[in-house]
Amino acid sequence: MAKAFASQADLEEKKITFTQLSENAYAYTAEGDPNSGVIIGDDGVMIVDTTATPAMAQDLIAKIRSVTDKPIKYVVLSHYHAVRVLGASAYLEEGAQQVIASRGTYEMIVERGEQDMKSEIERFPRLFAGVETVPGLTWPTLVFEKEITLWLGKLEVKIAHLGSGHTKGDTVVWLPSQKVLFSGDLVEYDAACYCGDAQLEEWPATLEALRTLKAEKLVPGRGPALLSPAEVDKGLDYTKDFVTTLLQAGREAVADKLDLKGSMAHTRKSMDPKFGHVFIYEHCLPFDVSRAYDEASGIKHPRIWTAQRDKDMWAALQD
C-alpha cells in the first residue's frame, strides 16, 4: 500500500506549551509542529511567525492575553512558507501596525507565494485548521535588506537576515540584552529540517553566524525551546548535521549518476540511522532529497513546488 501523501494521515493534535524565556520573551511550541515567538515590551507586543491560519492564531492571542493586555504592534515573518505566515490577518485585526520581512522573503512571496500556499495546505491539512479564515497571501508592510532595530519601549529588538539556509530570506529575531534568539526554521531540534526550498550549501555558514551571537536561549522553528547555551549548541549542531549529511548524499548520488529514486535509496543509508525517528521525517525526506539532488546538479535557485509537482514527485519515489 502506498504511503499517504506527505502528512495527510497525521491527525494527532499536539500539546501546546507557552513558556516564559525571559522577562520579555515567550515560546509557543507544539511537540514538533511549527513554533511561534512572543516578545512583550514596555508599550506593545511582537509576534514571530503567525501560525498557519487566523483561526489557529486565536489560541496564541489567548495565551498572550493571559499575560498582558498590551497591544500587538508587530508581526515578523521568519520566512515565506504558508504555515508560518497565513495567520497574520488575526493580528492585524488586533491592531498590528507592521508585518516585517526580509527582502528575500518578499521576493519569494512574489515569485511563489500562491503556489506554496496551495501545496502546503494539501501536504498537511491538520496544520491549516480553519483554512477558510485565510483571506489570501500575507504581504509585508515593512521590508528590510540586512537588519533593522526596533524598540519596544526600552527593549531593543534586532531583526536580521544573517544568511540563507532554510530559504533565501531567513530572518531571526534577537534580544541582545536577554540573549534570547528566535531562529525560525534555520534551526530545528528533534524534528526533520524541511529543505525543499533550501540553500543547503550556505546553511552551515548561517548556523555559525547564529552561533556567534552566543544565545543563551533559542526558539527553533520546530521542537522544544532550547533553554541553555549547551542546548542552543546542540540545536545548531543537530541542524548542521542534518543539512550537511543530506547535501553530501545528494552530491554522491549525482556523481554516481543515480536517478531521483536511486538518490532517495542512497540518502536513506546515511540519514535514516540518525534522523529516521524524528518528527515529520518521512514527510520531509522526499522534498529534501529532491532539493539536494537539484542543488548537487547545479540548480542554485530552488524550483517552485506546486501541488501537482508535489504529487508527481511523491508518486515517483514510492516503492
One Martini backbone bead per residue (centre of mass of N, CA, C, O) as a GRO file, in nm:
protein
  319
    1MET     BB    1   0.096   0.036   0.023
    2ALA     BB    2   0.071   0.356  -0.006
    3LYS     BB    3   0.164   0.633   0.117
    4ALA     BB    4   0.064   0.896   0.248
    5PHE     BB    5   0.059   1.209   0.167
    6ALA     BB    6   0.274   1.325   0.351
    7SER     BB    7   0.047   1.460   0.619
    8GLN     BB    8  -0.255   1.349   0.586
    9ALA     BB    9  -0.238   1.125   0.836
   10ASP     BB   10  -0.192   1.363   1.039
   11LEU     BB   11  -0.424   1.390   1.333
   12GLU     BB   12  -0.257   1.465   1.581
   13GLU     BB   13  -0.274   1.640   1.848
   14LYS     BB   14  -0.100   1.899   2.008
   15LYS     BB   15   0.079   2.021   2.267
   16ILE     BB   16   0.068   2.327   2.415
   17THR     BB   17   0.339   2.565   2.484
   18PHE     BB   18   0.389   2.840   2.726
   19THR     BB   19   0.707   2.994   2.755
   20GLN     BB   20   0.912   3.155   2.970
   21LEU     BB   21   1.243   3.303   2.903
   22SER     BB   22   1.190   3.600   3.004
   23GLU     BB   23   1.078   3.901   3.076
   24ASN     BB   24   0.982   3.923   2.737
   25ALA     BB   25   0.987   3.607   2.656
   26TYR     BB   26   0.819   3.364   2.435
   27ALA     BB   27   0.712   3.022   2.383
   28TYR     BB   28   0.536   2.855   2.108
   29THR     BB   29   0.476   2.513   2.141
   30ALA     BB   30   0.412   2.171   1.948
   31GLU     BB   31   0.553   1.889   1.925
   32GLY     BB   32   0.681   1.978   1.617
   33ASP     BB   33   0.533   2.199   1.549
   34PRO     BB   34   0.503   2.508   1.473
   35ASN     BB   35   0.651   2.789   1.591
   36SER     BB   36   0.635   3.067   1.821
   37GLY     BB   37   0.679   3.415   1.911
   38VAL     BB   38   0.709   3.636   2.208
   39ILE     BB   39   0.715   3.998   2.261
   40ILE     BB   40   0.718   4.201   2.562
   41GLY     BB   41   0.695   4.523   2.604
   42ASP     BB   42   0.622   4.832   2.725
   43ASP     BB   43   0.412   4.905   2.449
   44GLY     BB   44   0.423   4.598   2.327
   45VAL     BB   45   0.381   4.345   2.067
   46MET     BB   46   0.558   4.059   1.931
   47ILE     BB   47   0.548   3.848   1.646
   48VAL     BB   48   0.688   3.517   1.565
   49ASP     BB   49   0.505   3.391   1.382
   50THR     BB   50   0.146   3.313   1.312
   51THR     BB   51   0.056   3.078   1.198
   52ALA     BB   52  -0.161   2.934   0.948
   53THR     BB   53  -0.422   3.070   1.083
   54PRO     BB   54  -0.651   3.275   1.221
   55ALA     BB   55  -0.784   3.057   1.394
   56MET     BB   56  -0.514   2.955   1.529
   57ALA     BB   57  -0.425   3.237   1.645
   58GLN     BB   58  -0.625   3.256   1.886
   59ASP     BB   59  -0.458   3.094   2.089
   60LEU     BB   60  -0.217   3.285   2.105
   61ILE     BB   61  -0.375   3.533   2.190
   62ALA     BB   62  -0.477   3.408   2.456
   63LYS     BB   63  -0.199   3.372   2.581
   64ILE     BB   64  -0.126   3.670   2.581
   65ARG     BB   65  -0.382   3.765   2.749
   66SER     BB   66  -0.279   3.608   3.012
   67VAL     BB   67  -0.019   3.837   3.043
   68THR     BB   68  -0.146   4.072   2.846
   69ASP     BB   69  -0.285   4.407   2.724
   70LYS     BB   70  -0.104   4.472   2.513
   71PRO     BB   71  -0.042   4.567   2.207
   72ILE     BB   72  -0.026   4.452   1.887
   73LYS     BB   73   0.233   4.570   1.657
   74TYR     BB   74   0.407   4.311   1.555
   75VAL     BB   75   0.510   4.119   1.260
   76VAL     BB   76   0.723   3.837   1.201
   77LEU     BB   77   0.888   3.687   0.923
   78SER     BB   78   1.109   3.427   0.881
   79HIS     BB   79   0.934   3.347   0.625
   80TYR     BB   80   0.711   3.234   0.352
   81HIS     BB   81   0.566   3.005   0.463
   82ALA     BB   82   0.242   2.935   0.516
   83VAL     BB   83   0.263   2.813   0.813
   84ARG     BB   84   0.384   3.111   0.910
   85VAL     BB   85   0.175   3.354   0.761
   86LEU     BB   86  -0.156   3.311   0.736
   87GLY     BB   87  -0.228   3.442   1.038
   88ALA     BB   88  -0.189   3.761   1.028
   89SER     BB   89  -0.481   3.889   1.028
   90ALA     BB   90  -0.538   3.856   1.334
   91TYR     BB   91  -0.335   4.090   1.419
   92LEU     BB   92  -0.452   4.316   1.250
   93GLU     BB   93  -0.725   4.310   1.405
   94GLU     BB   94  -0.558   4.392   1.677
   95GLY     BB   95  -0.353   4.637   1.545
   96ALA     BB   96  -0.129   4.584   1.374
   97GLN     BB   97   0.123   4.782   1.197
   98GLN     BB   98   0.337   4.545   1.116
   99VAL     BB   99   0.490   4.354   0.847
  100ILE     BB  100   0.792   4.172   0.868
  101ALA     BB  101   1.055   4.148   0.611
  102SER     BB  102   1.260   4.036   0.395
  103ARG     BB  103   1.358   4.063   0.078
  104GLY     BB  104   1.363   3.756   0.019
  105THR     BB  105   1.076   3.700   0.117
  106TYR     BB  106   0.926   3.886  -0.071
  107GLU     BB  107   1.026   3.753  -0.335
  108MET     BB  108   0.896   3.472  -0.275
  109ILE     BB  109   0.605   3.564  -0.270
  110VAL     BB  110   0.596   3.668  -0.555
  111GLU     BB  111   0.697   3.400  -0.701
  112ARG     BB  112   0.545   3.150  -0.478
  113GLY     BB  113   0.307   3.191  -0.277
  114GLU     BB  114   0.062   3.059  -0.414
  115GLN     BB  115   0.181   2.773  -0.453
  116ASP     BB  116   0.257   2.722  -0.158
  117MET     BB  117  -0.019   2.736  -0.032
  118LYS     BB  118  -0.144   2.496  -0.185
  119SER     BB  119   0.065   2.277  -0.113
  120GLU     BB  120   0.060   2.290   0.201
  121ILE     BB  121  -0.239   2.230   0.248
  122GLU     BB  122  -0.216   1.940   0.118
  123ARG     BB  123   0.011   1.819   0.298
  124PHE     BB  124  -0.114   1.964   0.597
  125PRO     BB  125  -0.421   1.996   0.716
  126ARG     BB  126  -0.394   2.023   1.031
  127LEU     BB  127  -0.227   2.306   1.006
  128PHE     BB  128  -0.517   2.427   0.855
  129ALA     BB  129  -0.714   2.518   1.052
  130GLY     BB  130  -0.936   2.731   0.920
  131VAL     BB  131  -0.871   2.806   0.612
  132GLU     BB  132  -1.126   2.992   0.554
  133THR     BB  133  -0.981   3.247   0.715
  134VAL     BB  134  -0.808   3.300   0.475
  135PRO     BB  135  -0.761   3.590   0.267
  136GLY     BB  136  -0.458   3.528   0.182
  137LEU     BB  137  -0.188   3.661   0.131
  138THR     BB  138   0.104   3.766   0.293
  139TRP     BB  139   0.206   4.107   0.328
  140PRO     BB  140   0.442   4.315   0.360
  141THR     BB  141   0.507   4.653   0.508
  142LEU     BB  142   0.816   4.575   0.596
  143VAL     BB  143   1.133   4.600   0.429
  144PHE     BB  144   1.449   4.445   0.457
  145GLU     BB  145   1.781   4.368   0.402
  146LYS     BB  146   1.956   4.292   0.690
  147GLU     BB  147   1.878   4.519   0.924
  148ILE     BB  148   1.681   4.587   1.222
  149THR     BB  149   1.572   4.824   1.478
  150LEU     BB  150   1.369   4.791   1.762
  151TRP     BB  151   1.148   4.952   2.006
  152LEU     BB  152   1.003   4.836   2.316
  153GLY     BB  153   1.076   5.087   2.438
  154LYS     BB  154   1.362   4.965   2.609
  155LEU     BB  155   1.354   4.729   2.404
  156GLU     BB  156   1.575   4.557   2.212
  157VAL     BB  157   1.520   4.470   1.856
  158LYS     BB  158   1.657   4.236   1.636
  159ILE     BB  159   1.635   4.217   1.272
  160ALA     BB  160   1.771   3.943   1.070
  161HIS     BB  161   1.987   3.868   0.788
  162LEU     BB  162   2.254   3.616   0.809
  163GLY     BB  163   2.138   3.411   0.596
  164SER     BB  164   2.107   3.125   0.429
  165GLY     BB  165   1.886   2.809   0.411
  166HIS     BB  166   1.583   2.733   0.425
  167THR     BB  167   1.604   3.012   0.285
  168LYS     BB  168   1.683   3.320   0.132
  169GLY     BB  169   1.510   3.497   0.381
  170ASP     BB  170   1.605   3.451   0.655
  171THR     BB  171   1.484   3.529   0.992
  172VAL     BB  172   1.586   3.693   1.291
  173VAL     BB  173   1.533   3.726   1.651
  174TRP     BB  174   1.695   3.963   1.886
  175LEU     BB  175   1.791   3.977   2.240
  176PRO     BB  176   2.069   4.110   2.368
  177SER     BB  177   1.998   4.154   2.680
  178GLN     BB  178   1.881   3.826   2.695
  179LYS     BB  179   1.980   3.603   2.492
  180VAL     BB  180   1.740   3.581   2.272
  181LEU     BB  181   1.637   3.345   2.009
  182PHE     BB  182   1.472   3.359   1.689
  183SER     BB  183   1.507   3.127   1.405
  184GLY     BB  184   1.327   2.956   1.294
  185ASP     BB  185   1.413   2.713   1.037
  186LEU     BB  186   1.725   2.723   1.082
  187VAL     BB  187   1.623   2.570   1.344
  188GLU     BB  188   1.621   2.240   1.476
  189TYR     BB  189   1.451   1.995   1.705
  190ASP     BB  190   1.337   1.685   1.688
  191ALA     BB  191   1.332   1.753   1.370
  192ALA     BB  192   1.290   1.794   1.059
  193CYS     BB  193   1.428   1.937   0.781
  194TYR     BB  194   1.303   2.151   0.559
  195CYS     BB  195   1.451   2.155   0.202
  196GLY     BB  196   1.284   2.242  -0.063
  197ASP     BB  197   1.406   2.572  -0.035
  198ALA     BB  198   1.708   2.546  -0.010
  199GLN     BB  199   2.047   2.647   0.101
  200LEU     BB  200   2.267   2.413   0.172
  201GLU     BB  201   2.556   2.531   0.142
  202GLU     BB  202   2.490   2.793   0.334
  203TRP     BB  203   2.371   2.701   0.606
  204PRO     BB  204   2.617   2.648   0.799
  205ALA     BB  205   2.717   2.946   0.804
  206THR     BB  206   2.460   3.058   0.934
  207LEU     BB  207   2.482   2.898   1.196
  208GLU     BB  208   2.752   3.032   1.278
  209ALA     BB  209   2.634   3.315   1.299
  210LEU     BB  210   2.448   3.242   1.532
  211ARG     BB  211   2.667   3.145   1.734
  212THR     BB  212   2.803   3.432   1.776
  213LEU     BB  213   2.573   3.541   1.970
  214LYS     BB  214   2.535   3.364   2.229
  215ALA     BB  215   2.292   3.215   2.302
  216GLU     BB  216   2.084   3.105   2.585
  217LYS     BB  217   1.820   3.115   2.403
  218LEU     BB  218   1.602   2.907   2.180
  219VAL     BB  219   1.371   2.925   1.905
  220PRO     BB  220   1.267   2.704   1.704
  221GLY     BB  221   1.071   2.598   1.450
  222ARG     BB  222   1.112   2.312   1.583
  223GLY     BB  223   1.056   2.219   1.886
  224PRO     BB  224   1.201   2.278   2.164
  225ALA     BB  225   1.306   2.485   2.375
  226LEU     BB  226   1.623   2.635   2.428
  227LEU     BB  227   1.760   2.680   2.779
  228SER     BB  228   2.073   2.674   2.693
  229PRO     BB  229   2.380   2.689   2.564
  230ALA     BB  230   2.400   2.382   2.519
  231GLU     BB  231   2.130   2.351   2.367
  232VAL     BB  232   2.192   2.545   2.140
  233ASP     BB  233   2.431   2.385   2.028
  234LYS     BB  234   2.270   2.128   1.967
  235GLY     BB  235   2.081   2.257   1.758
  236LEU     BB  236   2.299   2.349   1.561
  237ASP     BB  237   2.431   2.069   1.521
  238TYR     BB  238   2.187   1.916   1.422
  239THR     BB  239   2.126   2.087   1.171
  240LYS     BB  240   2.403   2.061   1.037
  241ASP     BB  241   2.399   1.755   1.007
  242PHE     BB  242   2.150   1.729   0.833
  243VAL     BB  243   2.235   1.913   0.582
  244THR     BB  244   2.514   1.782   0.520
  245THR     BB  245   2.423   1.492   0.478
  246LEU     BB  246   2.224   1.549   0.251
  247LEU     BB  247   2.415   1.684   0.043
  248GLN     BB  248   2.623   1.460   0.024
  249ALA     BB  249   2.427   1.249  -0.089
  250GLY     BB  250   2.355   1.410  -0.344
  251ARG     BB  251   2.640   1.423  -0.462
  252GLU     BB  252   2.680   1.117  -0.484
  253ALA     BB  253   2.440   1.059  -0.671
  254VAL     BB  254   2.534   1.236  -0.905
  255ALA     BB  255   2.815   1.107  -0.944
  256ASP     BB  256   2.660   0.812  -0.991
  257LYS     BB  257   2.403   0.860  -1.175
  258LEU     BB  258   2.148   0.884  -1.027
  259ASP     BB  259   1.838   0.885  -0.967
  260LEU     BB  260   1.600   0.990  -0.758
  261LYS     BB  261   1.542   0.711  -0.638
  262GLY     BB  262   1.839   0.642  -0.587
  263SER     BB  263   1.888   0.883  -0.399
  264MET     BB  264   1.699   0.796  -0.178
  265ALA     BB  265   1.836   0.529  -0.105
  266HIS     BB  266   2.112   0.656  -0.042
  267THR     BB  267   2.023   0.861   0.179
  268ARG     BB  268   1.907   0.661   0.388
  269LYS     BB  269   2.179   0.540   0.486
  270SER     BB  270   2.256   0.822   0.643
  271MET     BB  271   1.977   0.929   0.772
  272ASP     BB  272   1.806   0.716   0.925
  273PRO     BB  273   1.990   0.651   1.178
  274LYS     BB  274   1.971   0.963   1.285
  275PHE     BB  275   1.649   1.069   1.176
  276GLY     BB  276   1.402   0.857   1.149
  277HIS     BB  277   1.252   0.942   1.443
  278VAL     BB  278   1.162   1.215   1.366
  279PHE     BB  279   0.973   1.465   1.308
  280ILE     BB  280   0.864   1.463   0.974
  281TYR     BB  281   1.057   1.284   0.805
  282GLU     BB  282   0.876   1.142   0.585
  283HIS     BB  283   0.773   1.406   0.473
  284CYS     BB  284   1.054   1.553   0.400
  285LEU     BB  285   1.252   1.368   0.238
  286PRO     BB  286   1.157   1.394  -0.058
  287PHE     BB  287   1.208   1.704  -0.070
  288ASP     BB  288   1.504   1.694   0.018
  289VAL     BB  289   1.618   1.512  -0.203
  290SER     BB  290   1.534   1.688  -0.439
  291ARG     BB  291   1.702   1.936  -0.359
  292ALA     BB  292   1.983   1.805  -0.335
  293TYR     BB  293   1.990   1.706  -0.628
  294ASP     BB  294   1.966   1.982  -0.756
  295GLU     BB  295   2.207   2.125  -0.623
  296ALA     BB  296   2.418   1.908  -0.718
  297SER     BB  297   2.327   1.986  -1.033
  298GLY     BB  298   2.318   2.329  -1.024
  299ILE     BB  299   2.052   2.428  -0.869
  300LYS     BB  300   2.031   2.711  -0.695
  301HIS     BB  301   1.735   2.777  -0.753
  302PRO     BB  302   1.454   2.680  -0.646
  303ARG     BB  303   1.205   2.507  -0.733
  304ILE     BB  304   0.873   2.513  -0.774
  305TRP     BB  305   0.613   2.425  -0.570
  306THR     BB  306   0.346   2.229  -0.652
  307ALA     BB  307   0.085   2.029  -0.616
  308GLN     BB  308   0.170   1.854  -0.862
  309ARG     BB  309   0.469   1.814  -0.803
  310ASP     BB  310   0.438   1.676  -0.537
  311LYS     BB  311   0.281   1.422  -0.645
  312ASP     BB  312   0.481   1.329  -0.857
  313MET     BB  313   0.718   1.285  -0.668
  314TRP     BB  314   0.588   1.090  -0.468
  315ALA     BB  315   0.519   0.868  -0.674
  316ALA     BB  316   0.817   0.822  -0.782
  317LEU     BB  317   0.923   0.727  -0.472
  318GLN     BB  318   0.762   0.486  -0.459
  319ASP     BB  319   0.766   0.132  -0.419
   0.00000   0.00000   0.00000
